[in-house]
């Protein structure tokens, strides 16, 4: 059975955030990666059986307004804390994926009561000790899709998401999202040098989840997050790439529900 969800725009500071909402139970915030809000996928559906899922599209991405004044991921985090306050969603569970994980980490730093539990999934935001974060601005969309997965044949929704190839409209959306990402994440590339120090003040139960074979963000970044956030834990999903919520949704949801309960 598919949970019905609503689609709306929420006004923040004279601009609008695109928001998907559906499910039942206590609220759960989902923050997407640099590829944008992919909608009500299998993992979202599974989570919405237990929680009321709020899945906004980042300021400047997709159908959300551009917020031309934004200059950093920390600005995005500030906008989201504003959104959460206006929606009366303070002290909620949250999952942040990739870029969304970085945003969630910045939110946890700036507001000690915005989350009750936090999951960071293959998150950018910290500088790797070894290796590099893949430069998304020098690769084609097809190359980035391949880099997201360890084994595309095990992705349940691969055909639905990518089977028809990249349409002109999809390519346009991706380039638009990448333009915004360049404004927010280019220098330094995909990390904030002050974030690891500020994470020491976070007192929210936190689970970091990483795909063992992540080809976009090195696994050692997960270890850096785990060491920076007091009493956090790192869970590694084997035979999995950068997007475990899509590549191994059943295993991911099991990890999420066990932690968030």
Backbone as CSV, one residue per row, in Angstrom:
resi,resn,N_x,N_y,N_z,CA_x,CA_y,CA_z,C_x,C_y,C_z
1,UNK,0.848,-1.198,0.000,0.000,0.000,0.000,0.882,1.247,0.000
2,UNK,0.599,2.162,-0.892,1.389,3.385,-1.011,0.759,4.495,-0.189
3,UNK,1.567,5.096,0.670,1.090,6.225,1.466,0.868,7.431,0.565
4,UNK,-0.259,8.072,0.735,-0.503,9.296,-0.004,0.322,10.423,0.596
5,UNK,0.811,11.303,-0.260,1.561,12.446,0.230,1.058,13.711,-0.435
6,UNK,1.263,14.815,0.258,0.858,16.111,-0.270,2.078,16.861,-0.774
7,UNK,1.831,17.838,-1.596,2.882,18.682,-2.162,2.466,20.125,-1.946
8,UNK,3.352,20.900,-1.339,3.002,22.278,-1.036,4.241,23.166,-1.074
9,UNK,4.008,24.462,-0.977,5.094,25.435,-0.884,4.942,26.190,0.433
10,UNK,6.042,26.282,1.162,6.045,26.967,2.453,6.837,28.261,2.323
11,UNK,6.232,29.375,2.718,6.872,30.687,2.590,7.878,30.907,3.705
12,UNK,9.099,31.286,3.320,10.168,31.606,4.264,10.886,32.865,3.770
13,UNK,10.819,33.926,4.529,11.542,35.146,4.179,11.207,35.691,2.808
14,UNK,9.956,35.590,2.415,9.538,36.112,1.119,9.785,35.175,-0.051
15,UNK,10.358,33.985,0.200,10.545,32.998,-0.852,9.881,31.695,-0.426
16,UNK,9.949,30.667,-1.285,9.172,29.459,-1.025,10.049,28.208,-1.062
17,UNK,9.737,27.298,-0.138,10.370,25.988,-0.103,9.344,24.951,-0.553
18,UNK,9.737,24.123,-1.514,8.890,23.032,-1.995,8.961,21.882,-0.998
19,UNK,7.799,21.344,-0.583,7.759,20.339,0.476,6.820,19.194,0.118
20,UNK,7.339,17.960,0.252,6.514,16.758,0.197,6.267,16.290,1.620
21,UNK,5.032,15.863,1.903,4.684,15.438,3.260,3.702,14.282,3.180
22,UNK,3.946,13.251,3.985,3.018,12.123,4.013,3.376,11.135,5.095
23,UNK,2.432,10.247,5.420,2.692,9.210,6.400,1.875,9.412,7.654
24,UNK,2.281,8.709,8.708,1.569,8.767,9.977,2.566,8.612,11.107
25,UNK,2.264,9.244,12.239,3.147,9.149,13.393,3.918,10.431,13.618
26,UNK,4.962,10.342,14.425,5.762,11.511,14.754,6.552,11.975,13.526
27,UNK,6.936,13.259,13.485,7.586,13.803,12.287,9.010,13.294,12.090
28,UNK,9.377,13.146,10.832,10.731,12.764,10.421,11.131,13.656,9.254
29,UNK,12.226,14.377,9.406,12.730,15.265,8.359,13.733,14.515,7.502
30,UNK,13.561,14.578,6.163,14.503,13.995,5.218,15.138,15.110,4.392
31,UNK,16.465,15.150,4.375,17.190,16.158,3.605,18.002,15.471,2.514
32,UNK,17.735,15.824,1.276,18.277,15.120,0.108,19.699,15.544,-0.234
33,UNK,20.282,14.835,-1.190,21.640,15.096,-1.632,21.714,16.108,-2.752
34,UNK,22.910,16.238,-3.334,23.151,17.250,-4.353,22.403,16.943,-5.643
35,UNK,21.957,15.682,-5.813,21.203,15.319,-7.010,19.764,15.798,-6.958
36,UNK,19.331,16.351,-5.837,17.989,16.908,-5.738,16.998,15.969,-5.077
37,UNK,15.784,16.445,-4.925,14.712,15.692,-4.285,14.109,14.721,-5.301
38,UNK,14.380,13.425,-5.120,13.914,12.422,-6.083,12.485,11.960,-5.822
39,UNK,11.839,12.532,-4.826,10.434,12.231,-4.616,10.184,11.076,-3.659
40,UNK,9.021,10.473,-3.796,8.532,9.479,-2.831,9.033,8.095,-3.231
41,UNK,10.329,7.862,-3.016,10.938,6.599,-3.393,10.607,5.501,-2.386
42,UNK,11.101,4.313,-2.663,10.802,3.136,-1.849,11.180,3.323,-0.381
43,UNK,12.341,3.882,-0.119,12.764,4.054,1.272,11.900,5.089,1.989
44,UNK,11.479,6.140,1.263,10.603,7.154,1.852,9.263,6.528,2.202
45,UNK,8.748,5.729,1.286,7.491,5.033,1.527,7.569,4.167,2.781
46,UNK,8.648,3.418,2.916,8.812,2.538,4.073,8.885,3.342,5.366
47,UNK,9.607,4.453,5.349,9.704,5.290,6.543,8.368,5.946,6.878
48,UNK,7.582,6.256,5.845,6.303,6.923,6.078,5.261,5.983,6.672
49,UNK,5.529,4.682,6.661,4.638,3.749,7.348,4.737,3.912,8.859
50,UNK,5.828,4.483,9.325,6.076,4.635,10.761,6.058,6.093,11.207
51,UNK,6.419,6.994,10.300,6.541,8.406,10.656,5.831,9.290,9.633
52,UNK,5.520,10.508,10.046,5.068,11.525,9.104,6.314,12.170,8.509
53,UNK,6.560,11.903,7.245,7.797,12.327,6.592,7.636,13.730,6.001
54,UNK,8.593,14.579,6.306,8.702,15.905,5.697,9.943,15.884,4.810
55,UNK,9.752,16.049,3.507,10.861,15.976,2.556,10.917,17.268,1.740
56,UNK,11.578,18.292,2.251,11.682,19.553,1.514,12.744,19.471,0.425
57,UNK,12.621,20.354,-0.545,13.657,20.540,-1.556,14.504,21.729,-1.137
58,UNK,15.829,21.542,-1.136,16.723,22.586,-0.633,16.467,23.936,-1.310
59,UNK,16.633,25.016,-0.581,16.567,26.348,-1.192,17.475,26.426,-2.419
60,UNK,16.909,26.907,-3.528,17.682,27.030,-4.759,17.651,25.800,-5.633
61,UNK,17.221,24.653,-5.108,17.162,23.414,-5.873,15.740,23.173,-6.378
62,UNK,15.643,22.464,-7.497,14.345,22.003,-7.988,13.308,23.098,-8.059
63,UNK,12.148,22.839,-7.423,11.034,23.784,-7.469,11.042,24.789,-6.323
64,UNK,12.028,24.714,-5.432,12.146,25.743,-4.396,12.690,27.028,-5.010
65,UNK,12.351,28.148,-4.403,12.809,29.438,-4.922,14.332,29.576,-4.779
66,UNK,14.961,30.468,-5.544,16.422,30.489,-5.660,17.186,31.026,-4.452
67,UNK,16.559,31.873,-3.611,17.282,32.430,-2.467,18.672,32.924,-2.924
68,UNK,18.664,33.880,-3.834,19.897,34.319,-4.484,20.949,34.837,-3.512
69,UNK,20.542,35.221,-2.324,21.502,35.767,-1.360,22.326,34.682,-0.669
70,UNK,21.928,33.418,-0.768,22.665,32.333,-0.105,24.095,32.256,-0.614
71,UNK,25.037,32.011,0.304,26.434,31.887,-0.084,27.102,30.637,0.465
72,UNK,26.434,29.906,1.352,27.080,28.762,1.984,26.049,27.740,2.432
73,UNK,26.543,26.538,2.742,25.669,25.499,3.284,25.135,25.925,4.645
74,UNK,25.920,26.670,5.385,25.442,27.166,6.680,24.239,28.085,6.495
75,UNK,24.179,28.840,5.396,22.999,29.652,5.099,21.783,28.748,4.874
76,UNK,21.981,27.645,4.155,20.883,26.695,3.923,20.387,26.148,5.261
77,UNK,21.325,25.806,6.146,20.952,25.286,7.463,20.138,26.315,8.244
78,UNK,20.518,27.577,8.163,19.783,28.622,8.871,18.360,28.748,8.325
79,UNK,18.218,28.650,6.997,16.883,28.707,6.390,16.029,27.549,6.885
80,UNK,16.624,26.365,6.975,15.862,25.198,7.436,15.482,25.302,8.916
81,UNK,16.338,25.862,9.749,15.935,26.038,11.150,14.753,27.001,11.238
82,UNK,14.723,27.969,10.376,13.593,28.902,10.273,12.335,28.130,9.844
83,UNK,12.482,27.303,8.804,11.361,26.490,8.323,10.828,25.589,9.434
84,UNK,11.742,24.917,10.149,11.334,24.005,11.212,10.577,24.748,12.309
85,UNK,11.059,25.917,12.659,10.367,26.713,13.678,8.954,27.062,13.234
86,UNK,8.810,27.516,11.991,7.500,27.927,11.504,6.541,26.751,11.371
87,UNK,7.068,25.566,11.092,6.230,24.365,10.997,6.038,23.689,12.353
88,UNK,6.626,24.290,13.407,6.541,23.744,14.764,7.091,22.312,14.803
89,UNK,8.260,22.131,14.210,8.881,20.812,14.100,10.192,20.717,14.874
90,UNK,10.383,21.542,15.865,11.620,21.478,16.635,11.667,20.203,17.472
91,UNK,12.868,19.664,17.640,13.040,18.449,18.425,12.563,17.198,17.719
92,UNK,12.813,17.101,16.392,12.320,15.965,15.613,13.481,15.063,15.185
93,UNK,13.141,13.891,14.713,14.116,12.990,14.103,14.464,13.510,12.715
94,UNK,15.694,13.244,12.274,16.115,13.731,10.963,17.106,12.769,10.322
95,UNK,17.030,12.677,8.996,17.983,11.927,8.182,18.493,12.868,7.094
96,UNK,19.809,13.024,7.019,20.402,13.849,5.975,21.336,13.016,5.120
97,UNK,21.157,13.075,3.811,21.922,12.266,2.856,22.891,13.155,2.085
98,UNK,24.171,12.787,2.055,25.176,13.481,1.255,25.187,14.982,1.595
99,UNK,24.835,15.845,0.650,24.760,17.269,0.939,23.758,17.544,2.051
100,UNK,22.649,16.808,2.064,21.658,16.965,3.125,22.214,16.601,4.488
101,UNK,23.173,15.672,4.529,23.832,15.340,5.783,24.664,16.504,6.300
102,UNK,25.364,17.167,5.400,26.130,18.356,5.774,25.191,19.429,6.322
103,UNK,24.075,19.663,5.617,23.108,20.655,6.082,22.607,20.301,7.482
104,UNK,22.267,19.024,7.683,21.754,18.589,8.985,22.801,18.771,10.084
105,UNK,24.064,18.485,9.768,25.134,18.661,10.748,25.274,20.140,11.142
106,UNK,25.183,21.025,10.164,25.249,22.460,10.463,24.048,22.893,11.307
107,UNK,22.886,22.327,11.042,21.698,22.649,11.840,21.881,22.212,13.287
108,UNK,22.437,21.007,13.474,22.656,20.493,14.824,23.641,21.360,15.593
109,UNK,24.608,21.938,14.868,25.592,22.826,15.502,24.949,24.133,15.945
110,UNK,24.099,24.707,15.100,23.571,26.044,15.386,22.343,26.029,16.295
111,UNK,21.685,24.865,16.442,20.495,24.795,17.294,20.503,23.473,18.046
112,UNK,20.646,23.532,19.358,20.771,22.312,20.155,19.429,21.626,20.411
113,UNK,18.335,22.242,19.981,17.027,21.637,20.213,16.264,21.343,18.923
114,UNK,16.914,21.489,17.767,16.187,21.282,16.507,15.928,19.803,16.251
115,UNK,16.832,18.903,16.696,16.677,17.463,16.459,16.627,16.704,17.781
116,UNK,15.921,15.563,17.754,15.960,14.626,18.879,16.859,13.434,18.557
117,UNK,16.929,13.050,17.291,17.852,12.027,16.810,18.273,12.401,15.397
118,UNK,19.498,12.006,15.026,20.054,12.432,13.744,20.791,11.288,13.069
119,UNK,20.493,11.079,11.783,21.242,10.137,10.947,21.913,10.895,9.822
120,UNK,23.217,10.698,9.685,23.988,11.288,8.590,24.405,10.163,7.657
121,UNK,24.031,10.267,6.395,24.229,9.180,5.437,25.206,9.622,4.352
122,UNK,26.428,9.012,4.342,27.441,9.332,3.334,27.551,10.844,3.130
123,UNK,27.673,11.548,4.241,27.589,13.010,4.238,28.896,13.667,3.805
124,UNK,28.783,14.682,2.964,29.905,15.584,2.743,29.947,16.566,3.910
125,UNK,30.889,17.507,3.880,30.953,18.517,4.924,32.246,18.509,5.710
126,UNK,32.977,17.354,5.702,34.281,17.286,6.359,35.328,16.892,5.323
127,UNK,36.556,17.349,5.513,37.635,17.069,4.563,38.199,15.678,4.821
128,UNK,38.283,14.828,3.804,38.803,13.464,4.004,40.237,13.472,4.527
129,UNK,40.551,12.483,5.366,41.931,12.281,5.797,42.740,11.647,4.676
130,UNK,42.099,10.771,3.916,42.722,10.117,2.765,41.758,10.185,1.590
131,UNK,42.306,10.321,0.391,41.457,10.404,-0.785,40.793,11.765,-0.914
132,UNK,39.871,11.864,-1.864,39.195,13.120,-2.146,37.714,12.887,-2.373
133,UNK,36.931,13.910,-2.148,35.521,13.884,-2.529,35.448,14.085,-4.045
134,UNK,34.703,13.244,-4.710,34.610,13.298,-6.167,34.148,14.676,-6.639
135,UNK,34.806,15.203,-7.625,34.447,16.513,-8.173,33.257,16.351,-9.109
136,UNK,32.082,16.739,-8.629,30.863,16.552,-9.418,30.786,17.515,-10.594
137,UNK,31.639,18.523,-10.607,31.544,19.539,-11.649,32.357,19.203,-12.900
138,UNK,33.142,18.119,-12.857,33.925,17.742,-14.034,33.433,16.432,-14.648
139,UNK,32.349,15.882,-14.102,31.815,14.621,-14.612,30.429,14.831,-15.214
140,UNK,30.111,14.030,-16.216,28.794,14.095,-16.837,27.757,13.497,-15.897
141,UNK,26.494,13.743,-16.193,25.431,13.187,-15.360,25.462,11.658,-15.383
142,UNK,25.746,11.079,-16.537,25.814,9.623,-16.642,26.948,9.058,-15.777
143,UNK,28.091,9.746,-15.758,29.212,9.314,-14.922,28.876,9.429,-13.438
144,UNK,28.130,10.460,-13.069,27.767,10.642,-11.668,26.751,9.601,-11.219
145,UNK,25.838,9.234,-12.099,24.891,8.169,-11.770,25.653,6.880,-11.483
146,UNK,26.629,6.565,-12.334,27.430,5.355,-12.133,28.217,5.425,-10.826
147,UNK,28.719,6.603,-10.482,29.522,6.750,-9.267,28.697,6.614,-8.000
148,UNK,27.390,6.795,-8.102,26.524,6.712,-6.933,26.360,5.297,-6.410
149,UNK,26.557,4.295,-7.275,26.229,2.919,-6.915,27.437,2.003,-7.021
150,UNK,27.521,1.062,-6.102,28.528,0.013,-6.182,28.124,-1.022,-7.225
151,UNK,26.849,-1.399,-7.240,26.342,-2.410,-8.164,24.929,-2.025,-8.592
152,UNK,24.780,-1.382,-9.741,23.456,-0.932,-10.183,22.433,-2.056,-10.304
153,UNK,22.899,-3.292,-10.509,21.945,-4.395,-10.673,21.184,-4.703,-9.389
154,UNK,21.684,-4.232,-8.240,20.987,-4.501,-6.986,20.110,-3.329,-6.532
155,UNK,19.982,-2.312,-7.392,19.162,-1.143,-7.067,17.722,-1.412,-7.507
156,UNK,16.774,-1.581,-6.572,15.408,-1.967,-6.963,14.733,-0.989,-7.914
157,UNK,15.024,0.306,-7.766,14.334,1.319,-8.567,15.204,1.865,-9.701
158,UNK,16.252,1.138,-10.054,17.182,1.667,-11.058,16.476,1.927,-12.394
159,UNK,15.707,0.975,-12.840,15.023,1.148,-14.133,14.040,2.303,-14.087
160,UNK,13.305,2.406,-12.989,12.330,3.491,-12.866,13.011,4.853,-12.845
161,UNK,14.190,4.917,-12.222,14.886,6.195,-12.104,15.727,6.537,-13.331
162,UNK,16.388,5.515,-13.909,17.392,5.792,-14.939,17.234,4.961,-16.217
163,UNK,16.252,4.064,-16.231,16.139,3.118,-17.337,15.882,3.753,-18.689
164,UNK,15.226,4.894,-18.693,14.919,5.577,-19.957,16.004,6.557,-20.370
165,UNK,17.148,6.513,-19.658,18.201,7.469,-19.951,17.884,8.826,-19.346
166,UNK,18.701,9.788,-19.653,18.551,11.133,-19.104,17.772,11.993,-20.088
167,UNK,16.582,12.420,-19.695,15.793,13.278,-20.568,16.369,14.689,-20.575
168,UNK,15.952,15.461,-21.548,16.432,16.844,-21.639,16.011,17.639,-20.408
169,UNK,14.789,17.402,-19.922,14.299,18.118,-18.750,15.079,17.719,-17.498
170,UNK,15.381,16.420,-17.366,16.174,15.966,-16.226,17.579,16.554,-16.259
171,UNK,18.172,16.565,-17.446,19.516,17.131,-17.576,19.521,18.611,-17.209
172,UNK,18.480,19.311,-17.596,18.366,20.734,-17.262,18.268,20.921,-15.755
173,UNK,17.456,20.083,-15.088,17.305,20.173,-13.630,18.628,19.887,-12.921
174,UNK,19.350,18.872,-13.402,20.627,18.513,-12.788,21.616,19.661,-12.900
175,UNK,21.707,20.266,-14.070,22.643,21.371,-14.250,22.259,22.567,-13.381
176,UNK,20.963,22.790,-13.232,20.494,23.870,-12.362,20.923,23.598,-10.920
177,UNK,20.711,22.349,-10.460,21.101,21.983,-9.097,22.610,22.101,-8.906
178,UNK,23.374,21.698,-9.922,24.838,21.769,-9.815,25.318,23.221,-9.754
179,UNK,24.615,24.102,-10.449,24.971,25.520,-10.408,24.805,26.067,-8.996
180,UNK,23.687,25.689,-8.353,23.456,26.118,-6.973,24.499,25.493,-6.050
181,UNK,24.801,24.201,-6.258,25.801,23.518,-5.435,27.162,24.196,-5.559
182,UNK,27.509,24.652,-6.760,28.785,25.342,-6.957,28.829,26.632,-6.141
183,UNK,27.712,27.322,-6.083,27.649,28.564,-5.288,27.858,28.287,-3.800
184,UNK,27.367,27.140,-3.340,27.390,26.840,-1.908,28.626,26.070,-1.468
185,UNK,29.181,25.238,-2.358,30.151,24.215,-1.931,31.502,24.262,-2.640
186,UNK,31.739,25.270,-3.467,32.912,25.199,-4.343,34.230,25.446,-3.615
187,UNK,34.283,26.444,-2.761,35.577,26.797,-2.166,35.394,27.126,-0.686
188,UNK,35.908,26.243,0.207,36.561,24.958,-0.088,35.546,23.941,-0.606
189,UNK,36.029,22.964,-1.366,35.132,22.060,-2.066,34.513,21.023,-1.139
190,UNK,33.211,21.144,-0.908,32.376,20.162,-0.220,32.737,19.938,1.248
191,UNK,33.384,20.905,1.886,33.589,20.767,3.328,33.695,22.143,3.975
192,UNK,33.465,22.151,5.286,33.589,23.354,6.085,34.679,23.099,7.126
193,UNK,35.805,23.808,7.069,36.921,23.502,7.970,36.600,23.696,9.449
194,UNK,35.592,24.501,9.773,35.253,24.713,11.181,34.262,23.676,11.707
195,UNK,33.594,22.943,10.808,32.524,22.043,11.240,32.989,20.963,12.221
196,UNK,34.099,20.257,11.975,34.497,19.203,12.928,34.696,19.725,14.351
197,UNK,35.180,20.949,14.481,35.382,21.529,15.808,34.046,21.843,16.482
198,UNK,33.099,22.368,15.709,31.801,22.745,16.267,30.946,21.525,16.597
199,UNK,31.166,20.422,15.893,30.382,19.212,16.154,30.625,18.663,17.558
200,UNK,31.716,19.057,18.186,32.002,18.603,19.546,30.926,19.056,20.531
201,UNK,30.161,20.087,20.169,29.108,20.591,21.043,27.760,19.932,20.837
202,UNK,27.650,19.026,19.859,26.379,18.371,19.558,26.101,17.289,20.605
203,UNK,24.894,17.289,21.156,24.520,16.302,22.161,23.276,15.524,21.748
204,UNK,23.092,15.369,20.463,21.954,14.622,19.920,22.398,13.206,19.588
205,UNK,21.643,12.169,19.978,21.991,10.806,19.549,22.131,10.750,18.029
206,UNK,23.291,10.294,17.558,23.609,10.363,16.127,24.139,9.028,15.631
207,UNK,23.609,8.590,14.501,24.142,7.415,13.806,24.625,7.852,12.431
208,UNK,25.867,7.534,12.122,26.429,7.810,10.800,26.370,6.511,10.000
209,UNK,25.813,6.577,8.799,25.662,5.401,7.934,26.468,5.635,6.667
210,UNK,27.222,4.614,6.246,28.083,4.776,5.062,28.078,3.495,4.231
211,UNK,28.082,3.670,2.924,28.308,2.542,2.029,29.794,2.231,1.960
212,UNK,30.165,0.975,2.188,31.577,0.590,2.233,32.315,1.004,0.962
213,UNK,31.663,0.851,-0.196,32.309,1.124,-1.476,31.942,2.504,-2.045
214,UNK,31.651,3.455,-1.184,31.321,4.812,-1.642,32.470,5.362,-2.490
215,UNK,32.186,5.634,-3.772,33.200,6.160,-4.684,33.153,7.680,-4.776
216,UNK,32.226,8.301,-4.056,32.097,9.753,-4.116,32.660,10.434,-2.869
217,UNK,32.360,9.879,-1.705,32.842,10.453,-0.447,33.533,9.342,0.333
218,UNK,34.845,9.439,0.555,35.584,8.345,1.198,35.004,7.950,2.545
219,UNK,35.068,6.653,2.822,34.553,6.113,4.073,35.201,6.768,5.289
220,UNK,36.451,7.205,5.172,37.087,7.815,6.340,36.388,9.101,6.788
221,UNK,35.592,9.701,5.907,34.791,10.863,6.331,33.747,10.448,7.363
222,UNK,33.217,9.231,7.218,32.296,8.723,8.221,32.971,8.607,9.578
223,UNK,34.222,8.132,9.570,34.987,8.051,10.803,35.248,9.420,11.411
224,UNK,35.477,10.421,10.564,35.700,11.782,11.064,34.442,12.323,11.743
225,UNK,33.284,12.089,11.129,32.030,12.505,11.761,31.836,11.776,13.088
226,UNK,32.123,10.479,13.088,31.912,9.681,14.306,32.814,10.177,15.439
227,UNK,34.042,10.536,15.122,34.954,11.023,16.154,34.604,12.440,16.609
228,UNK,34.023,13.222,15.725,33.723,14.618,16.047,32.468,14.767,16.902
229,UNK,31.468,13.887,16.697,30.197,14.003,17.413,30.229,13.078,18.622
230,UNK,30.158,13.615,19.821,30.256,12.784,21.021,29.212,11.667,21.052
231,UNK,29.658,10.472,21.408,28.782,9.308,21.615,28.017,8.895,20.357
232,UNK,28.489,9.312,19.182,27.855,8.870,17.940,28.387,7.495,17.553
233,UNK,27.727,6.871,16.570,28.130,5.540,16.115,28.160,5.503,14.600
234,UNK,29.011,4.638,14.069,29.153,4.484,12.618,28.703,3.091,12.216
235,UNK,27.752,3.038,11.279,27.273,1.771,10.728,27.638,1.719,9.253
236,UNK,28.339,0.674,8.835,28.795,0.543,7.448,27.970,-0.540,6.749
237,UNK,27.445,-0.193,5.579,26.684,-1.137,4.769,27.610,-1.728,3.710
238,UNK,27.751,-3.021,3.724,28.673,-3.700,2.822,28.119,-3.766,1.398
239,UNK,29.061,-3.840,0.425,28.699,-3.954,-0.994,27.704,-2.871,-1.398
240,UNK,28.039,-1.648,-1.052,27.107,-0.538,-1.263,27.889,0.735,-1.521
241,UNK,27.347,1.587,-2.378,27.996,2.830,-2.744,27.497,4.031,-1.975
242,UNK,27.423,5.172,-2.649,27.183,6.469,-2.013,25.739,6.675,-1.570
243,UNK,24.817,5.916,-2.138,23.394,6.147,-1.845,22.734,4.872,-1.322
244,UNK,23.047,4.452,-0.098,22.471,3.210,0.436,20.961,3.246,0.552
245,UNK,20.379,4.420,0.711,18.916,4.528,0.795,18.247,4.129,-0.523
246,UNK,19.000,4.225,-1.631,18.464,3.823,-2.938,19.019,2.469,-3.358
247,UNK,20.305,2.235,-3.105,20.920,0.982,-3.556,20.488,-0.215,-2.712
248,UNK,20.401,-0.021,-1.408,19.971,-1.098,-0.502,18.902,-0.557,0.446
249,UNK,17.721,-0.214,-0.103,16.712,0.462,0.717,16.202,-0.364,1.890
250,UNK,16.084,-1.668,1.723,15.558,-2.489,2.822,16.528,-2.504,4.000
251,UNK,17.813,-2.708,3.719,18.811,-2.708,4.779,18.933,-1.322,5.405
252,UNK,18.856,-0.294,4.563,18.932,1.072,5.068,17.759,1.375,5.993
253,UNK,16.553,1.045,5.568,15.362,1.331,6.382,15.414,0.564,7.701
254,UNK,15.894,-0.654,7.667,16.028,-1.425,8.908,16.964,-0.724,9.886
255,UNK,18.111,-0.243,9.384,19.046,0.511,10.224,18.399,1.793,10.764
256,UNK,17.654,2.454,9.892,17.038,3.721,10.286,15.964,3.521,11.347
257,UNK,15.061,2.585,11.127,13.966,2.384,12.058,14.466,1.893,13.420
258,UNK,15.490,1.045,13.402,16.039,0.547,14.665,16.621,1.697,15.474
259,UNK,17.288,2.627,14.805,17.909,3.754,15.495,16.895,4.806,15.902
260,UNK,15.961,5.119,15.026,15.024,6.223,15.264,13.941,5.872,16.283
261,UNK,13.699,4.588,16.505,12.599,4.177,17.392,12.798,4.737,18.802
